[in-house]
């Protein structure tokens, strides 16, 4: 439900910007899935398990053998091979030049009049930084999801759309 809502939001945003097609790549889909999962409540999960028990009884499903479960992915490659250069760069410390560049980027906050689109672009930049620097933990994903949801709230609080025609008449 939440994922579909995100896809529709993306589609409507593209219609509003008059972008011809909505393209969702794998990375965007992963972020949308993470956001959708973080919006699922404990009550929803509990209700699902109650329903699943009934469905399982009706379908007469057989349990998977433990040995089959454990050996299912033995033939799959699970990681790439690292070259010597990759290993060396991963263990070298950050040079002073890189540290100085990072310090120069951090400055005082200057007040600007930004649009919602700018906020979404900034959030995408934050996502990219965490992806490239490898600091993407569950807590970071949840925080980014909360920011994304907060942007959704302020984006859609401008008024109430009563019909689909109202959406298209505002353009």
C-alpha positions as CSV (number, residue, x, y, z in Angstrom):
1,X,0.0,0.0,0.0
2,X,2.7,2.5,1.0
3,X,4.9,1.6,-1.9
4,X,2.1,2.1,-4.4
5,X,1.3,5.5,-2.8
6,X,4.9,6.5,-3.4
7,X,4.8,5.4,-7.1
8,X,1.6,7.4,-7.6
9,X,3.1,10.4,-5.9
10,X,6.1,10.2,-8.2
11,X,3.8,9.9,-11.2
12,X,1.7,12.9,-10.1
13,X,4.8,15.0,-9.4
14,X,6.1,14.2,-13.0
15,X,2.7,15.2,-14.4
16,X,2.8,18.4,-12.5
17,X,6.3,19.1,-13.8
18,X,5.2,18.1,-17.2
19,X,7.8,15.4,-17.4
20,X,6.8,12.9,-20.1
21,X,7.4,9.6,-18.4
22,X,8.0,8.4,-14.8
23,X,11.2,6.4,-14.6
24,X,11.9,4.7,-11.3
25,X,15.4,3.0,-11.2
26,X,16.4,0.3,-8.9
27,X,18.0,2.7,-6.3
28,X,14.9,4.9,-6.2
29,X,12.7,1.8,-5.8
30,X,14.9,0.6,-2.9
31,X,14.5,4.0,-1.1
32,X,10.8,3.9,-1.7
33,X,10.6,0.3,-0.3
34,X,12.6,1.4,2.7
35,X,10.2,4.3,3.3
36,X,7.2,2.1,2.8
37,X,8.5,-0.5,5.2
38,X,9.2,2.1,7.9
39,X,5.6,3.3,7.6
40,X,4.2,-0.1,8.4
41,X,2.9,-0.3,11.9
42,X,3.3,-3.2,14.4
43,X,-0.5,-3.6,14.3
44,X,-0.4,-4.2,10.6
45,X,2.3,-6.9,11.0
46,X,0.3,-8.6,13.8
47,X,-2.8,-8.6,11.7
48,X,-0.9,-10.1,8.8
49,X,0.4,-13.0,10.8
50,X,-3.2,-13.7,12.1
51,X,-4.3,-13.9,8.5
52,X,-1.3,-15.9,7.3
53,X,-2.1,-18.7,9.8
54,X,-5.5,-19.1,8.3
55,X,-4.2,-19.0,4.7
56,X,-1.4,-21.5,5.6
57,X,-4.0,-24.0,7.0
58,X,-6.2,-23.6,3.9
59,X,-3.4,-24.1,1.4
60,X,-1.8,-27.1,3.3
61,X,1.7,-25.8,2.7
62,X,4.6,-28.1,3.5
63,X,7.5,-26.8,5.6
64,X,10.9,-26.4,3.9
65,X,13.5,-28.9,5.0
66,X,16.3,-27.3,7.0
67,X,19.0,-28.7,4.8
68,X,17.4,-27.4,1.7
69,X,17.0,-24.0,3.3
70,X,20.6,-23.8,4.4
71,X,22.1,-24.9,1.1
72,X,19.7,-23.0,-1.2
73,X,22.2,-20.3,-2.3
74,X,25.5,-22.3,-2.2
75,X,26.0,-21.9,-6.0
76,X,25.4,-18.1,-6.0
77,X,28.2,-15.6,-6.0
78,X,27.6,-13.3,-3.0
79,X,30.4,-10.8,-3.4
80,X,32.8,-9.5,-6.0
81,X,36.6,-10.1,-6.0
82,X,38.7,-7.2,-4.7
83,X,41.8,-6.1,-6.5
84,X,45.0,-5.2,-4.7
85,X,44.3,-1.5,-5.4
86,X,40.8,-1.8,-3.9
87,X,42.2,-3.3,-0.7
88,X,44.9,-0.7,-0.4
89,X,42.5,2.3,-0.9
90,X,40.1,0.8,1.7
91,X,42.7,0.7,4.4
92,X,44.6,4.0,3.7
93,X,43.7,6.9,6.0
94,X,42.1,10.1,4.6
95,X,44.7,12.6,3.5
96,X,45.0,16.1,4.9
97,X,43.9,17.6,1.5
98,X,40.6,15.7,1.6
99,X,40.0,16.7,5.3
100,X,40.7,20.4,4.4
101,X,38.1,20.2,1.6
102,X,35.5,18.8,3.9
103,X,36.2,21.6,6.5
104,X,35.8,24.3,3.9
105,X,32.4,22.9,2.8
106,X,31.1,23.1,6.4
107,X,30.1,26.7,6.9
108,X,27.4,28.9,8.5
109,X,23.8,28.4,7.5
110,X,22.6,31.1,5.2
111,X,18.9,31.7,5.0
112,X,17.4,31.2,1.6
113,X,13.9,30.9,0.1
114,X,13.9,27.3,-1.1
115,X,11.2,25.5,-2.9
116,X,10.0,22.0,-2.0
117,X,11.8,20.7,-5.1
118,X,15.1,22.0,-3.7
119,X,14.4,20.2,-0.4
120,X,13.8,16.9,-2.3
121,X,17.0,17.5,-4.3
122,X,18.9,18.1,-1.1
123,X,17.5,14.9,0.4
124,X,18.6,13.0,-2.7
125,X,22.1,14.5,-2.3
126,X,22.2,13.3,1.3
127,X,21.2,9.8,0.2
128,X,24.0,9.8,-2.4
129,X,26.6,10.9,0.1
130,X,25.7,8.1,2.6
131,X,25.7,5.6,-0.3
132,X,29.1,6.7,-1.6
133,X,30.8,7.0,1.8
134,X,29.4,3.7,3.1
135,X,27.7,5.0,6.2
136,X,24.2,3.7,5.5
137,X,23.0,2.1,8.6
138,X,19.4,1.2,9.6
139,X,19.2,4.3,11.8
140,X,20.4,6.5,8.9
141,X,17.8,5.0,6.5
142,X,15.0,5.5,9.2
143,X,16.1,9.2,9.6
144,X,16.1,9.8,5.9
145,X,12.7,8.2,5.7
146,X,11.4,10.5,8.4
147,X,12.7,13.5,6.5
148,X,11.1,12.2,3.3
149,X,7.8,11.7,5.1
150,X,8.1,15.2,6.6
151,X,8.6,16.7,3.1
152,X,5.6,14.8,1.9
153,X,3.5,16.3,4.7
154,X,4.5,19.9,4.0
155,X,4.1,19.3,0.3
156,X,0.5,18.2,0.6
157,X,-0.7,20.6,3.3
158,X,-1.4,23.4,0.8
159,X,-5.0,22.5,0.4
160,X,-7.4,19.7,-0.1
161,X,-7.9,18.2,-3.5
162,X,-11.5,17.0,-3.8
163,X,-11.4,15.6,-7.3
164,X,-8.7,14.5,-9.8
165,X,-9.8,17.4,-12.0
166,X,-8.7,19.8,-9.3
167,X,-5.1,18.5,-9.6
168,X,-5.0,19.2,-13.3
169,X,-6.8,22.6,-13.2
170,X,-4.0,24.0,-11.0
171,X,-1.5,23.8,-13.8
